[in-house]
């Protein structure tokens, strides 16, 4: 450089009269001229317009190269050439306004971001196997204080339970929670400004209980919740990579200790403060207070009403009104109850029953068929006894000692007799027993003709045996 400047006479002279920068640059370039590259144009210059159109469709260099070599017979370029052209076009286009990252400044207690991250395999004691584990992180955007937990799944129940644990750990609730688009939180993502995300019903109920609002992250935009994304990487690169245990319970205890002694005490690179100090000074008081009653975990799920007028929930069966057969109902499940809804209307609430059992409300079945679900012989005998002892004896006679159960006949007789006053039903049963009539149509005929109101013959007035009774005399 000194030689080039000396040749131009710029080394000697008054220091106060320095030449302009362009003069110095031209002097250096004249002394050491730049040699142009041997090849001035790209080998795929003729495909430049096609490449530009594919780039506008968000195609990368590899996709563009594959498209050209498959669909253009005359194309003989290389992947490296396509990459160089794409890089040149990107430089020529310059940065776009959307490339600018706008830092979001949040007030204390305003926003928390939540996310899951893979945490390796751990031993699951109940199952006795190694399973994939997941790291749940909730980060307060102002103080950067976090809550972390290790779990084995991302189900709705786990998602809700982790939120409750995070709120209780932090001692309050942020005004807005920003989740990712996982199914436990967001059923359908919003792909535009005017679209509404469909939030999981259970998550909506949790938000109403604690008073926070949900602001789902736009699809394929993890940078919109960069604070929690950074914390997930921080936990992985600090705690998980140095803690080698695979015992889930031991890991949870160690993670909670690490949060208090390491994560809360570090000096954050952005805020320049320790998260616990900033949290205690400004953010704790700004959080929404916890609800007086702890949220009872309730999971909403869709369930189809099957042809038996029951929905299946966790292997048990619960009835709903039969006119809604084959429709999809919404079921709200807690540890002790199952509430069934249709189009935001509450239909009924059942107490939980064990797996394989049924909970049936008789009014949910068709009126003339509701009782047919009972198949027990003792049930129908007890039901006949409530009408009268004569009806009980009649039912026992119908059941008899035959190998056939005659259950349908007993059901028809008992349900028919229940529609009459007890006195008439008992008289009809006495008459049927007296004449040995155990057929449904015969018992029905007695009542239809009013024969139950006719006195029975006196005992021992007939010439034939009582063991062989007939409605007419043998003659």
Secondary structure, 3 states (H helix, E strand, C coil): CHHHHHHCCCCCCCCCCCCCHHHHHHHHHHHCCCCCCCCCCCCCHHHHHHHHHHHHCCCCHHHHHHHHHHHCCCCCCCHHHHHHHHHHHHHHHCCCHHHCCCCCCCCCCCEEEEEEEEEEEEEECCCCEEEEEEEEEEEECCCCCEEEEEECCCCHHHHHHHHHHHHHHHCCECCEEECCCCCCCEEECCCCCCCCCEECHHHHHHHHHHCCEECCCCCCCHHHHHHHHHHHHHHHHHHHCCCCCCEHHHHHHHHHHHHHHHHCCCECCCCCCEHHHHHHHHHHHHCECCCCCCCCCCEEEEEECCCCCEEEECCEEEECCHHHCCCEEEEEECCCEEEEEECCEEEEEEECCCCCCEECCHHHCCCCCHHHHCCCHHHHHHHHHHHCHHHHHHHHHHHCCCCCCCHHHHHHHHHHHCCCCHHHHHHHHHHHHHCCCCCHHHHHHHHHCCHHHCCCCCCCCCCCCCCCCCCCCCC
